[in-house]
Amino acid sequence: MAAIFSKITLPLSLVCLLGMVMGCGLTTQRIHPEFEIRVTKIRDAVLVPPDVDIYELSSDGPVMLRNDWSAAGRANLQQALLHGLGNKRFSVKPLAGNSEIAQELAEIRSLYKLVNKSMQRHTFGPGKATDKYHGFKYSLGSLEDILEELDADSLIFISGSERISRGGRKALIDLAIADSSGTIVYYSVRGCKEGNDLRDPKSAAVMIQDLLLSFSKTGA
């Protein structure tokens, strides 16, 4: 039987970002300057399996990565995202198991994690931009080959973390949409202290709704 939790040390960058979450309602979007042109070309998106970790903090200090909670959070966010984009009349499908592209996808996900760190600094760092369009130009490199295999024109990434303790909860999730050129056309971050809980489908739906607030084919 698989273990439902494991001891882990929270990455320093995650601790800092979660520390910035001062209350529910912290939702920030960053959008490529050519968003209104590029978004019209997005018709068939593929959702990369969400990358979400939920940690339990005990009163005596140890931090546990709860695999069962994390799995629930990933499932809830995926369902909420599919529903949310469906309501906006975007065609999106979850990425099914495909061994032929597994290695390529793993490389893209690793690259996204690095790019995401830069986007987080752009959003929260000391020199953060106050305008959601200003200077927001990030790319993963061409995605044309993998998207051709998937019969799609864009990839959607969701990642996040939540800390749960007797004293409360802190969650931080982000969503990014990349077109076939690999350009990140839309990036949104949602932070919450108390209130929402990724383990709860309704809470996950609220967070996704906020993440997609400025995403539409009519412009942001």
N, C-alpha and C positions, 0 to 999 in steps of 0.2 A: 504494500500500500504506500502510495507516495506521501511524503511528508507534507503537512499543510503549512509548515512555517520553517524558517531557518534564521539563525542569527546573522545580522548584517550590520555594517557601519554605514550610516547615511553619507553619501558624497557631500563634500563641503559646499559645492555649488548648489546642491538641492537644499541644504539647510539654509543657505543665505536667501534663496528664492522664496522658500516657504516662510522665512522670517519676515518677508516683505508683505505677506498677505495679512492685512490688518482688519479685514472684514469682508463679508459677502458683498458682491457688486463690483469687485475689481476685475473688469473686463476691458482688454485693450486690443485693438486691431492695428495691424500694419499691412499696407497694401502697395503693390508694385505701381509705379507711376503710370504704366500702360494697362492698368487693371481693366478698364472699361472696354478696351479693344480685345485683350486676351481672353476675358471671361466669355465673350460671345462664341469663342471657338471650342469651349468646353461643353461637350454633349454627353459623353460616356466616360464616367470616372470609375476608378477602381479604388476601393478602400483597403489599404494595407492593414493587416491585423493590428489593432491598438497595442501600444507598448505602455502598460500601466502597472505600477507596483504600489501596493498598499501595505503600510508598515503598522505594527502594533508596538506601542511604547508602554512598557510596564512601569510600575511605581518605583521599582528598584533599579531602573536604568537600562537594562538590555533592550535592544531594538530587534524586533522580529519581522522578517518579510513573510507575510501571510499569503501563501500561494492560493488558498481557497478564496480569500477576499479579493485578491488581484484578478483571479479568473472571472469572478462575478463582475468586477468593475469593467474589465475589458468587454465582456458580453453586453453589459448595459450600455456602454458608450457606443459600441458598434450598432446596436439596435436603434439607439437614439439618433445617431448620425444618419443612418439609412432613412429613418422616418423624417428627420428634419430636412434633408436635402430633397426628399420626395415631395414634401410640402412646397418646396421652392421650385418644383418642376425640373429638377436635375436628375438625370439617370445615373445611378451609382449602384455598384454591386460589390459585395465583399470578395476579397481575393480567395479563391478556392485553392486547395492543395495542388501544387504544380511542381513536380520534382525537376522538370526541365529548366525552370528559371530560378530554382531555390538559391543557387550560389549568387546569381546576379542580383536577386532581390536582397540577399543578406548584405552584399556590398553597398547597395543603395541605402539600406536602412542604417548601416554604419556611417555612411557619408552624411545622411540626414542628421544624425545625432550631433556631428561636428558642426554642421551648418546651423542647427537649432541653437547651439550654445552662442553663436555669433548673433543670431536673431534675438535671443533673450537679452544679450548685452545691449543691443540696439533698442530694445523695449524698456529695460529696467536699469541699465547701467548709468554711471555718472554723466555720460555724454548723450543720454537718450534723446531721441528726436521727439519733439512735441507734436509735430504734424505727422499723421499716419502715412503720408505718401513720401515724405522727405527722406531721400537717401536709401530707400528700402529696395535694394537690388541684390537678391541672393539667388544662387542657382546650384543645382545638383549635377549639372552637365546633361547632355542629351539623354532623354528617356525614350526616344523613338523606337529603338529595337524591342525593349521589353513591352512597351505599350502596343506595338504591333502584334506581339505574341498574345497579349491579353485582349486584343480587339477593343482598345480603349484609347482615350486621348489625354488622360490626366491621372495622377495619383494623389490620394489623400492620406495624410499621416496624422495620427493622434498619439500623443504621449502624455504621461502625467504621473503624479505621485500623490499619495495621501498619507498623512500621519494620524493615527487614532490612539488616543489615550483616555484615561479617566477624566482628564482635565479638558478634553474637547477634541476637535478635529481641525486639520488644516489640509486643504487640497489645492493642487495647482495642475491644470491641464492646458495643453496647447494643441492647436489644429493648424495644419498647413496644407495648401493645395498647390501642386506643381503641374504645369502644362507639359506638353510633349518635348519642349526644349529644355525642360528641367528647371525653368524659372519658377520661383515661388511667387505666385500671383496674389496669394492671400494668406495671412498669418494672424491667428487670434489666440490670446491667452486669457484664461479665466482662473482667478484665485478666490478662495473662500475660506473663511475661518468660522466654524460652526455652520449651522444651516444645512447645506448640501452634503450628501454622502454618496460616493460613487458606488457603494454596494446596493443602493436603492435605485430601482429603475426610474422612478419619478424624479429623483434628484439629478440623476445623470441626464435625463431629458432636459431639465431646466438649464443645466450647464451647457449642453450642446446648443440649445436655443440661443443662449447668450453668445457663444462662440461664433455662431453663424449670423449674428445680428446685421453685419454690414455686407453680407455675401448675397449678391443677386445679379441677374443678367442685365438689370437696368442701371447698374452702377452702384457705387458705395457712397 
